[in-house]
């Protein structure tokens, strides 16, 4: 039977999901997960407790529960359920209080809410990434923190959005198309910002598979065209001395982190 997992929080549950997934990914097992955010009252906690207990009754196995709940009264309700409980926040808070000599002052939604000093930075960066996606406009390239380059469907847009959402980085991206291949060169607005350029590339076979799902049996998706475009763009990266990374076997999180590591680009928020 597939083990059951609950990710629970009195906020968005993003922290519980990220920590829990990181831990469980170490095991070669498939898990059936349920995320329950905004458990902000004892009444709602009681309902969640019932869900956990019902799961135990049905399966005969206590489910795993990863949670990041600030309110101790709500936390105790979850703790009293028939589960294997992992409390991320308080596992670290008490030792840190002792080490720092400072009493923690938990505030609900502090991590992701508007009260966070990086909130406006994030919104500005997201808006910038959307407005400067896929070379829609070249007017604001000077304002970019980084400009991602690459062929169509190599991961530029998701990487740009992830950099903006997670780190508050203003990321533009520019595509090289089939029409560019005969005389591949950097537009003037990119040359002017060459220090900000970062290339993405991808295995031609994987690119072919991705494009096939979008435009099956077209010139655009043919393996021959994919090989040609990837080869030409990689040659240009090397010629222009533009750093680049292969996205084939990496998630968007890994791609974004590699970009930061290689460029030394400063995060504007955490």
C-alpha positions in Angstrom: 0.0 0.0 0.0 1.2 3.5 -0.9 2.3 5.4 2.2 0.1 8.5 3.0 1.6 11.9 3.7 0.0 15.1 4.9 1.7 18.5 4.5 -0.1 20.9 6.9 0.4 24.5 7.8 -1.4 27.6 9.3 0.1 29.4 6.2 0.6 28.4 2.6 2.2 25.0 3.5 5.0 25.7 1.0 7.6 25.3 3.7 6.2 22.0 4.9 6.0 20.7 1.3 9.5 21.7 0.4 11.1 20.2 3.6 8.9 17.1 3.5 9.6 16.5 -0.2 13.3 16.9 0.3 13.3 14.3 3.1 11.0 11.8 1.3 12.9 12.1 -2.0 15.8 10.2 -0.3 13.6 7.1 -0.3 12.8 4.9 -3.4 9.1 4.9 -2.6 6.1 6.5 -4.1 4.0 8.5 -1.6 0.4 9.7 -1.8 0.4 13.3 -0.5 -2.3 15.7 0.6 -1.5 19.4 1.3 -3.7 21.3 3.7 -2.9 25.0 4.0 -4.3 27.7 6.3 -5.2 25.6 9.3 -5.6 28.7 11.4 -8.2 27.7 14.0 -8.7 24.9 16.5 -11.9 24.0 14.7 -10.2 23.5 11.4 -7.4 21.6 13.1 -9.9 19.2 14.6 -11.3 18.5 11.1 -7.8 17.9 9.8 -7.2 15.6 12.8 -10.3 13.6 11.8 -9.0 13.3 8.2 -5.7 11.9 9.6 -7.5 9.5 11.9 -9.8 8.3 9.1 -6.7 7.6 7.0 -5.2 5.5 9.8 -8.5 3.6 10.2 -8.7 2.9 6.5 -5.1 1.9 5.9 -4.1 0.5 9.3 -0.9 2.6 9.0 -0.3 5.9 10.7 0.3 8.5 8.0 3.3 10.8 7.9 2.6 14.4 8.8 5.0 17.2 8.0 3.8 20.5 9.4 5.0 24.1 10.1 2.4 25.4 12.5 3.1 28.4 14.7 0.1 28.4 17.1 0.9 25.8 19.9 -2.8 25.1 20.5 -3.4 24.2 16.9 -0.1 22.3 16.8 -1.1 20.2 19.7 -4.4 19.1 18.0 -2.4 17.8 15.0 0.1 16.2 17.3 -2.7 14.3 19.1 -3.8 12.6 15.9 -2.9 9.1 14.8 0.1 10.1 12.8 3.9 10.1 12.7 4.5 13.7 13.4 7.4 15.9 12.0 7.3 19.5 13.3 9.8 21.4 11.1 9.7 24.8 12.7 9.9 23.9 16.4 12.6 21.3 15.7 14.9 24.2 15.0 13.4 27.1 17.0 14.3 25.8 20.5 17.9 25.1 19.8 18.3 28.4 18.0 16.7 30.3 20.9 19.3 28.8 23.1 22.2 29.5 20.7 21.2 33.1 19.9 20.0 33.9 23.4 16.9 35.5 21.9 13.3 34.4 22.4 11.5 33.6 19.1 8.4 35.8 18.3 6.4 33.8 15.8 4.1 35.8 13.5 1.6 34.1 11.2 2.3 34.5 7.5 5.6 36.3 8.1 7.5 34.0 5.7 5.4 34.6 2.6 3.1 37.5 3.4 3.0 41.2 2.5 4.9 42.1 5.7 8.0 40.5 4.2 10.3 43.3 3.0 10.9 41.4 -0.3 7.2 41.3 -1.3 7.3 44.4 -3.5 10.6 43.2 -5.0 9.0 39.9 -5.9 6.0 41.6 -7.6 8.2 44.0 -9.5 10.4 41.1 -10.7 7.4 38.9 -11.8 5.9 41.8 -13.7 9.2 42.4 -15.4 9.7 38.8 -16.3 6.2 38.6 -17.9 6.6 41.8 -19.8 10.0 40.8 -21.2 9.3 37.2 -22.0 10.4 35.7 -25.3 11.7 38.9 -26.7 8.3 40.6 -26.7 10.0 43.9 -26.2 13.7 45.0 -26.3 13.1 48.4 -24.7 13.8 47.4 -21.1 16.8 45.1 -21.4 18.9 47.7 -19.6 16.9 47.2 -16.5 17.4 43.4 -16.4 19.5 41.6 -13.8 20.0 38.8 -16.2 18.9 37.9 -19.8 18.4 34.3 -20.7 19.1 33.2 -24.3 18.2 30.0 -26.1 16.2 28.2 -28.8 12.5 27.8 -28.4 11.4 25.4 -25.7 14.7 25.0 -23.9 13.4 26.4 -20.6 13.9 30.1 -20.8 10.4 31.2 -19.7 10.0 28.9 -16.6 13.5 29.7 -15.5 12.9 33.5 -15.8 9.7 33.3 -13.8 11.3 31.1 -11.1 14.2 33.5 -10.7 11.7 36.4 -10.3 9.3 34.6 -8.0 11.8 33.0 -5.7 14.7 35.5 -5.7 13.2 38.8 -6.8 15.5 38.8 -9.8 14.5 40.7 -12.9 15.0 38.1 -15.7 14.3 38.8 -19.3 14.6 36.2 -22.0 15.2 36.2 -25.7 14.6 33.3 -28.2 16.7 32.4 -31.3 14.3 31.1 -34.0 14.7 29.2 -37.2 14.9 32.4 -39.1 18.0 33.4 -37.1 20.0 30.4 -38.0 21.5 31.5 -41.3 23.2 34.5 -39.8 23.1 34.0 -36.0 24.2 37.1 -34.1 23.3 39.1 -31.1 20.9 42.1 -31.5 22.3 45.5 -30.6 20.2 45.6 -27.3 21.8 42.4 -26.2 25.3 43.4 -27.2 24.9 46.5 -25.1 24.0 44.2 -22.1 26.5 41.4 -22.8 27.6 41.1 -19.2 24.0 40.1 -18.3 23.6 37.4 -20.9 23.3 33.7 -20.0 22.6 30.9 -22.3 20.5 27.8 -22.0 20.9 24.7 -24.2 19.3 21.3 -24.4 19.9 17.9 -25.9 18.4 17.9 -29.4 16.6 14.6 -28.9 14.9 16.0 -25.8 14.1 19.2 -27.7 12.6 17.2 -30.5 10.3 15.3 -28.0 9.1 18.6 -26.4 8.4 20.3 -29.7 6.6 17.2 -31.0 4.1 17.5 -28.2 3.5 21.1 -29.3 3.7 20.9 -33.1 3.8 17.3 -34.1 5.5 16.3 -37.4 6.4 19.9 -38.3 9.7 21.3 -39.5 9.9 23.2 -36.2 9.8 19.9 -34.3 11.9 17.7 -36.6 15.1 16.2 -35.1 17.1 17.6 -37.9 16.0 21.2 -37.2 16.5 20.7 -33.4 20.1 19.5 -34.0 20.8 22.4 -36.3 19.4 25.1 -33.9 21.2 23.7 -30.8 24.5 23.4 -32.7 24.3 26.9 -34.1 23.4 28.5 -30.8 26.1 26.6 -28.8 28.7 27.8 -31.3 27.5 31.4 -30.9 27.7 31.0 -27.1 31.3 29.9 -27.4 32.1 32.6 -30.0 30.7 35.4 -27.9 32.0 33.9 -24.6 28.5 33.7 -23.1 28.2 31.2 -20.2 25.6 28.6 -20.6 24.1 25.5 -19.0 22.5 22.4 -20.4 18.9 22.1 -19.1 18.2 18.5 -20.3 18.3 16.7 -17.1 17.5 19.5 -14.6 14.4 20.8 -13.0 13.6 24.5 -13.2 14.7 24.9 -9.6 18.1 23.3 -10.4 18.5 25.4 -13.6 17.8 28.7 -11.7 20.2 27.7 -8.9 22.9 26.8 -11.4 22.5 30.2 -13.1 23.0 31.9 -9.7 26.0 29.8 -8.9 27.7 30.4 -12.2 27.0 34.1 -12.5 27.3 35.0 -8.9 24.1 37.0 -9.3 22.9 38.5 -6.0 19.5 37.3 -4.8 17.2 40.2 -3.9 15.0 38.2 -1.5 14.8 34.7 0.1 
